[in-house]
Amino acid sequence: MLDGQRYSFTERTDSLGRSIIMPYLPLILTNGSRSVEVMGLLDTGASVNVLPYEIGAQLGAIWEEQTVPIQLSGNLAHSEARGLVLSGTVAQFLPCLLAFAWTQSSDAPVILGHMNFFAEFNVCFYRHELAFEVHPREN
């Protein structure tokens, strides 16, 4: 088993100017020959990975070519979304395929949820340290 990679929670300011500390994970998303480094919010309550429209466009994805509709819920329930599969690389681990609900919303962060980020990686949260550790799942 590969050793895990430990990360600290990230402090951000919300839309009301309040300081919040959240588990953001740096990762590289790739589509063909295009790559972009993003910060993904680890969300154990999210059933799917979510990708904002601008990131998909930067990766060269074409909205009209994505034919699998995805129904989102919560704050994104009124945003149209379509399935998009990308290669994702975390730290020194091998790249893996990550399926995203690519939303037309520009307000959405990159969200890493159960389908399929948490299916590919084990994540341990250390609340007392405000840190988390990521390990690839063994197949």
N, C-alpha and C positions, 0 to 999 in steps of 0.2 A: 504494500500500500504506500502511495506517495504521502509524504509529510504534508500536513495542512498548511495553509497560509492564513496568518492572523491579521486582522484589520481593526482599526479603531472606529467607533461611531463617528459620524461627521456632523459638525455643528452647522446649521443653516438658519436663515431667517425666513419665517413664513410671510404670507401676504399681509399679515397684520403687524409685521415688524417684531414678532416674538422670536426668541432664540429657541430652536428645537434641535435635539440630537437624534439622528436617525442612522440606521445601518445601510450606508451606501457602499457599493462594491465597484471598483474600477474594472472594466472589461473591454475587450476589443471585439467589435462586431464586424463581420466581413460578409460581403455579397460579391462573388466573383473576384474581380481585381481591386475592388474598393473596400477600404477599411476605415472605421472611425472608433476612437476611444470615447467611451461614455461612462457615466456613473449611474449604476442601476440600483434602485431602492429594493432591498430585500423585503418582501411583503408576505409573511406567512399566512395572511388572510386573503391573499389574491389567488384566485383559481387559475389564472393564466398570466403569461408574460405579456406586457403591453409595450408597444413602441410608438412614440409620437411621430406624426407625419413627417416632420422635417428630417429626422434621422433616417427614415426609410428612403426619402428622396436623396439625401446625401450619399446613400449607398447605391444609388442608381435604380432602385425599385420603381416600377411603373404601376400606379394605382389601378389603372384599367386592366392590367394583366393579372391581377390577384383576384381569383374567382371564388374563394371560399369565404363566405360571410361569417363573422364572429359577433355574437351578441354580448355586449359588455353590460356590466351592472354598476351600481353605485353612482359616483359622480360622473362616470363616463357612459351611463346608460343611453343617453341621447346622441352619442357620437357613433357614426358608422365606423366599422372596423372590418378588416379583411386579414386572412391568414397569410403570414410571411415567414419563411424558414431561412434563418441566417446561421452562419458559423460564429460561435462565440468562444473567446479565449480568456480564461481567468488565470492570472499569474503565470507560473511556469507549466501549468497543466496543459495536456493535449486539447486542441480545439474540439468542440462538440456542436451538434446541431441543436439550435434553440428555436422553438416555434413561438411566434409572436402574434398577438392581435394588433395589427398595424392600424392605428386609429387616425382619423382625420383631425382629431383634436390637437391643437398646438399647446394646450395647457397641461397635458399629461406628462409625467416624468417617465423615464424608462423604468418599468416595474418588472421585477423578477418574482414570479409566482410558482405555484405548485406544478402547473403544466407548462413548461416542463423543466424549469430551472431546478426545483427541488427534487425532481426525478433524476437529475444528472449529478447533483451535488448534495453532500451532507453538510449541514451548517450547524455549528454550535454557537449559541449566544452566551456571552459572559456578562451578565447585567452588572455585577459588582465592579467589573473592569471597564464597562462600556466598550466592549470589544466583541468580535465574532471571528470564527475560524471556518474556513471552507476547505472541504476535502472532496475530490471526485468520488463518486460511487463506483464500487467495483462491480463489474458485470459478471 
